Amino acid sequence: MENSDLLVHKIALSLIPGIGNVTARNLIAYIGSVEGIFKEKEKTLLKIPGVGEVNAQRVAKQNVLQLAKREVDFIHKNRIQTFFYLDDNYPTRLKNCSDAPIILYFRGKANLNERRILSIVGTRNATTYGKELCEELIQSFSKRNYPLLVVSGLAYGVDVHAHKACLKYDIPTVGVFGHGLDTIYPAIHAPVAAKMLEKGGLITDFASDTKIDRQNFLRRNRIIAGLADATIVVESAEKGGALVTANIANSYNRDVFAFPGRSNDPYSKGCNNLIKRNEATLVESCLDIEKAMNWDMNSPAPPPIQTSLFVDLTGDEQKLFDLLKGGDRFIDEITAETQLPMSKASGLLLGLEFKGLVTSLPGKMYRVR
């Protein structure tokens, strides 16, 4: 368990009203440490971009430290793990999202950096068709010989059916909450949540005693999208939280898939629109997802070609090239292993593609040619 005083300050920063995740990062970047933020004078805080007079006063008052201390007691009592965005254990995929939470609270045993992670979302009013799709999809994945983690929101409908199917077919699954880990909402899903802890888990960026609020559930959708390589929309009406998650996933440059439905079915309207607007790839089975994500492990890799005669590379280009010579990598793995920002790594990889050294594969994976 990390130093309790440092953890108090990390949590306190996340509890300051008006200080979002981007502003919190700016504060740390300018001041140099989390503890230093709470020792800084108001006039200094005013000079930091995005803070402003009101927020500077809120930080200077330090009235959240007591709340944070109580939260630390709750964390220790309930054996909750915390992931701060600067920590090594923070989920890698989520760390690459600009608006990712600065702190996460997690209970369970799931590997949040699993090789393959999918988010499955959909309407709360799941039809028989939607429930059967969840069951068939998860059952198909369970027959594969690769590790997989499934993320959803433990809400009514598609979410809970995806979790239940994972439990049935022994696939780890994680539920993302729009409230603290002291509550299960809806309460009827408490037995499912308890079972998920055995191999999967429960995660949130909300502290305990957070009120149940609709806006919080919309906010948590960025975690559902950001934790995964791809988001699958099973069923959705023309408007709804599943479409919000799909839009967020697209903004993160993650893959989005949708199952098509009948044109006159209100709970397929959202999926059909995503496909029609090219905001999601049409899928009918796990085979379509595997092909799009380059997860077909039976496909032979192309033979390596002679690279000794290629043009000189910069230091960072050589670093990327050497990494990929050790095997195919997803973009999230590349940024994690090289410590290069996503934007810079993407640009360098594009340059290596132009030089004929690297090829990009579906699912944001890269391979030496």
C-alpha positions in Angstrom: 0.0 0.0 0.0 1.4 3.4 -1.0 2.1 6.2 1.4 -1.2 7.3 2.9 -0.4 11.0 3.0 0.5 11.0 -0.7 -2.7 9.1 -1.5 -4.8 11.6 0.5 -3.4 14.4 -1.7 -4.0 12.5 -4.9 -7.7 11.9 -3.9 -8.1 15.4 -2.6 -7.1 16.8 -6.0 -9.8 14.8 -7.7 -12.4 16.0 -5.2 -11.9 19.8 -5.7 -15.1 21.1 -7.3 -14.4 22.7 -10.7 -11.0 21.1 -11.2 -11.4 18.6 -14.0 -8.9 16.0 -15.1 -7.2 18.3 -17.7 -6.8 21.2 -15.2 -5.5 18.8 -12.5 -2.8 17.6 -14.9 -1.8 21.3 -15.6 -1.6 21.9 -11.8 0.8 19.0 -11.4 2.8 19.8 -14.4 3.4 23.5 -13.3 3.9 22.9 -9.6 5.8 19.6 -9.9 4.0 17.4 -7.3 0.5 16.7 -5.9 1.4 17.7 -2.4 2.9 20.9 -3.7 -0.5 22.0 -5.1 -2.0 22.2 -1.6 1.0 24.2 -0.3 1.0 26.8 -3.1 -0.1 30.3 -2.7 -3.3 31.5 -4.4 -1.5 34.1 -6.5 0.8 31.4 -7.9 -2.2 29.2 -8.7 -3.8 32.1 -10.7 -0.9 32.0 -13.2 -1.6 28.4 -14.2 -3.6 28.1 -17.4 -7.2 26.9 -16.9 -7.3 27.5 -13.2 -8.9 30.9 -12.7 -9.7 32.9 -9.6 -12.5 30.7 -8.3 -10.6 27.4 -8.7 -7.5 29.0 -7.2 -9.5 29.9 -4.1 -10.9 26.3 -3.9 -7.5 24.8 -4.1 -6.0 27.2 -1.5 -8.8 26.5 1.0 -7.8 22.8 1.1 -11.3 21.9 2.4 -11.2 18.5 0.6 -8.3 17.0 2.5 -10.5 15.8 5.3 -12.9 14.1 2.8 -9.9 12.5 1.2 -8.6 11.1 4.5 -12.0 9.5 5.1 -11.8 8.0 1.6 -8.4 6.6 2.3 -9.8 4.9 5.4 -12.6 3.4 3.2 -10.0 2.2 0.7 -7.8 0.5 3.3 -10.9 -1.1 5.0 -12.2 -2.5 1.7 -8.9 -3.5 0.1 -9.5 -1.2 -2.9 -6.7 -0.6 -5.3 -6.1 3.0 -6.6 -4.5 3.9 -9.9 -3.2 7.5 -10.2 -2.5 8.6 -13.8 1.2 9.1 -13.1 1.6 5.7 -11.6 3.0 2.7 -13.5 0.0 0.6 -12.7 -2.5 3.0 -14.3 -4.3 1.2 -17.2 -2.2 1.9 -20.3 -5.0 2.2 -22.8 -6.8 4.7 -20.6 -3.7 6.7 -19.9 -3.5 7.5 -23.6 -6.9 9.3 -23.4 -6.6 13.1 -22.9 -9.6 13.3 -20.5 -8.9 10.1 -18.6 -9.6 10.3 -14.8 -6.6 11.3 -12.7 -7.5 8.5 -10.2 -9.3 5.2 -10.4 -10.7 2.9 -7.7 -10.7 -0.8 -8.4 -11.8 -4.0 -6.7 -11.1 -7.4 -8.3 -8.4 -9.5 -10.0 -8.7 -8.6 -13.6 -5.7 -7.5 -15.6 -6.6 -4.1 -16.9 -3.8 -4.2 -19.4 -4.9 -7.5 -20.8 -3.7 -8.3 -24.4 -7.3 -8.1 -25.7 -10.0 -5.9 -24.1 -13.5 -5.3 -25.5 -16.3 -3.1 -24.3 -19.8 -4.3 -24.9 -22.6 -1.8 -24.5 -26.2 -1.4 -25.5 -29.8 -0.4 -24.6 -31.2 -0.9 -21.1 -34.3 -2.3 -22.9 -32.6 -5.3 -24.4 -34.8 -7.5 -26.6 -34.5 -11.2 -27.0 -32.4 -10.6 -30.1 -30.0 -8.5 -28.1 -29.7 -11.0 -25.3 -29.0 -13.8 -27.7 -26.4 -11.8 -29.5 -24.5 -11.2 -26.2 -24.8 -14.9 -25.3 -23.6 -16.1 -28.7 -20.7 -13.6 -29.0 -19.3 -14.3 -25.5 -19.7 -18.1 -26.0 -17.8 -17.8 -29.3 -15.0 -15.9 -27.7 -14.8 -18.5 -24.8 -13.8 -21.1 -27.4 -10.7 -19.1 -28.4 -7.4 -19.9 -26.8 -6.4 -16.3 -26.1 -7.0 -14.2 -23.0 -9.8 -11.6 -23.2 -11.3 -9.1 -20.8 -14.8 -7.7 -21.4 -15.8 -4.3 -20.0 -19.4 -2.9 -19.6 -21.4 -0.8 -17.2 -23.5 -3.3 -15.1 -26.6 -1.4 -16.2 -29.9 -3.0 -17.0 -30.2 -4.7 -20.4 -27.3 -5.4 -22.7 -24.7 -4.5 -20.0 -25.7 -7.0 -17.4 -26.4 -9.7 -20.0 -22.8 -9.3 -21.3 -21.5 -9.6 -17.7 -23.7 -12.7 -17.1 -22.6 -14.3 -20.3 -18.9 -13.8 -19.3 -19.5 -15.4 -15.9 -21.3 -18.3 -17.6 -18.4 -18.9 -20.1 -15.6 -18.0 -17.7 -14.3 -14.8 -19.3 -13.1 -12.1 -16.9 -15.4 -9.1 -16.9 -15.2 -5.6 -15.4 -18.1 -3.3 -14.5 -17.6 0.5 -14.7 -19.6 2.4 -12.1 -21.0 5.9 -12.2 -20.7 6.1 -8.4 -18.4 4.9 -5.6 -17.5 1.3 -4.7 -19.6 1.5 -1.6 -22.8 1.1 -3.7 -24.1 -1.3 -6.3 -26.6 0.3 -8.7 -29.0 -1.1 -9.6 -29.0 -3.1 -6.3 -30.6 -6.1 -8.0 -27.3 -6.6 -9.8 -25.3 -7.1 -6.5 -25.0 -10.9 -6.9 -23.6 -10.5 -10.4 -21.2 -7.8 -9.2 -20.0 -10.1 -6.3 -19.4 -12.9 -8.8 -17.4 -10.6 -11.1 -14.9 -9.9 -8.4 -13.6 -13.5 -8.5 -11.9 -13.1 -11.9 -12.9 -9.7 -13.1 -13.7 -6.6 -11.1 -15.4 -3.3 -10.5 -13.9 0.1 -11.3 -14.9 3.8 -10.9 -13.4 7.2 -10.7 -16.0 8.3 -8.1 -15.3 8.3 -4.4 -17.6 6.6 -1.9 -20.8 8.4 -0.9 -21.2 9.9 -4.4 -24.9 10.5 -5.1 -26.5 8.5 -7.9 -26.8 11.0 -10.7 -27.6 10.5 -14.4 -24.7 12.7 -15.5 -22.2 10.5 -13.7 -23.2 7.5 -15.8 -22.6 9.5 -18.9 -19.2 10.5 -17.5 -18.2 7.0 -16.8 -18.7 6.0 -20.4 -15.3 7.4 -21.3 -13.8 4.8 -19.0 -15.8 2.0 -20.7 -14.5 3.3 -24.1 -11.0 4.1 -23.0 -10.2 0.8 -21.2 -10.8 -1.2 -24.4 -9.3 -1.8 -27.8 -12.8 -1.7 -29.3 -16.4 -1.0 -28.4 -19.2 -3.2 -29.6 -22.7 -1.8 -29.7 -25.2 -4.7 -29.5 -28.5 -2.9 -29.5 -29.3 0.8 -29.2 -32.2 3.1 -29.8 -31.7 6.3 -31.8 -30.4 8.0 -28.7 -28.8 6.6 -25.6 -25.7 6.0 -23.5 -24.4 3.3 -25.8 -24.1 5.8 -28.6 -22.3 8.2 -26.3 -19.8 5.5 -25.6 -19.4 4.7 -29.3 -18.8 8.4 -30.0 -16.2 8.6 -27.3 -14.4 5.5 -28.6 -14.3 7.0 -32.0 -12.8 10.2 -30.5 -10.1 8.1 -28.9 -9.3 6.5 -32.3 -10.5 3.1 -31.1 -12.5 0.7 -33.2 -16.3 0.6 -33.0 -18.5 -2.3 -34.1 -22.2 -2.6 -34.3 -24.6 -5.4 -34.9 -27.2 -4.5 -37.5 -30.9 -5.0 -36.9 -34.3 -4.7 -38.7 -34.9 -1.3 -40.2 -38.2 -0.9 -38.2 -36.8 -2.0 -34.9 -36.5 1.0 -32.5 -33.7 -0.8 -30.6 -31.6 -1.3 -33.7 -32.0 2.2 -35.0 -28.9 3.4 -33.2 -26.7 0.6 -34.5 -28.0 0.9 -38.0 -27.3 4.6 -37.9 -23.7 4.1 -36.7 -23.1 1.7 -39.6 -24.8 4.0 -42.1 -22.7 6.9 -41.1 -19.5 4.8 -41.1 -19.0 5.4 -37.4 -19.0 1.7 -36.7 -18.1 -1.5 -38.6 -20.9 -3.9 -39.3 -20.3 -7.2 -37.5 -22.3 -10.4 -37.3 -20.1 -12.7 -35.3 -16.8 -12.8 -33.3 -15.1 -13.8 -36.6 -15.8 -10.4 -38.0 -14.3 -8.7 -34.9 -11.2 -11.0 -34.9 -10.6 -10.2 -38.6 -11.0 -6.4 -38.1 -8.8 -6.5 -35.0 -6.2 -8.8 -36.5 -6.9 -11.4 -33.8 -6.8 -14.4 -36.1 -3.9 -16.2 -34.5 -3.9 -18.9 -37.2 -2.9 -16.5 -40.0 0.9 -16.9 -40.8 3.0 -13.8 -40.5 4.6 -12.7 -43.7 8.3 -13.6 -43.9 10.7 -10.9 -42.8 12.6 -9.0 -45.5 16.2 -7.7 -45.5 16.4 -4.4 -43.6 20.1 -3.7 -43.6 20.0 -1.6 -46.7 17.3 0.8 -45.6 17.9 4.5 -45.0 19.3 5.8 -41.7 16.7 6.2 -38.9 16.5 8.8 -36.2 16.9 7.7 -32.6 13.2 7.4 -31.9 12.5 5.7 -35.3 15.2 3.2 -34.5 13.6 2.6 -31.1 10.2 1.9 -32.6 11.7 -0.3 -35.4 13.7 -2.4 -32.9 10.6 -2.8 -30.7 8.5 -4.1 -33.7 11.3 -6.5 -34.8 10.5 -8.3 -31.5 6.9 -8.9 -32.6 3.7 -7.2 -33.6 2.5 -4.4 -31.2 -0.7 -2.5 -30.7 -0.3 1.3 -30.6 -1.1 1.3 -26.8 1.7 -1.2 -26.2 4.1 0.8 -28.4 3.5 4.0 -26.4 3.8 2.2 -23.1 7.1 0.4 -23.9 8.8 3.4 -25.6 7.4 6.1 -23.3 6.6 8.2 -26.4 3.4 10.3 -26.5 0.7 8.9 -28.7 0.8 11.7 -31.2 4.6 11.4 -31.6 4.6 7.7 -31.9 1.8 7.8 -34.5 3.7 10.3 -36.6 6.9 8.2 -36.4 5.1 5.0 -37.3 3.6 6.8 -40.3 7.0 7.8 -41.4 8.3 4.3 -41.0 5.4 3.1 -43.2 6.3 5.7 -45.9 9.9 4.3 -45.8 8.6 0.8 -46.3 9.8 -0.6 -43.0 6.5 -1.0 -41.1 3.0 -1.9 -42.1 -0.2 -1.0 -40.1 -2.7 -3.8 -39.5 -6.4 -3.6 -38.4 -7.0 -2.9 -34.8 -4.2 -0.3 -34.5 -1.5 -2.9 -34.7 1.9 -2.5 -36.4 4.3 -5.0 -37.9 7.8 -4.9 -39.5 7.4 -5.6 -43.2 
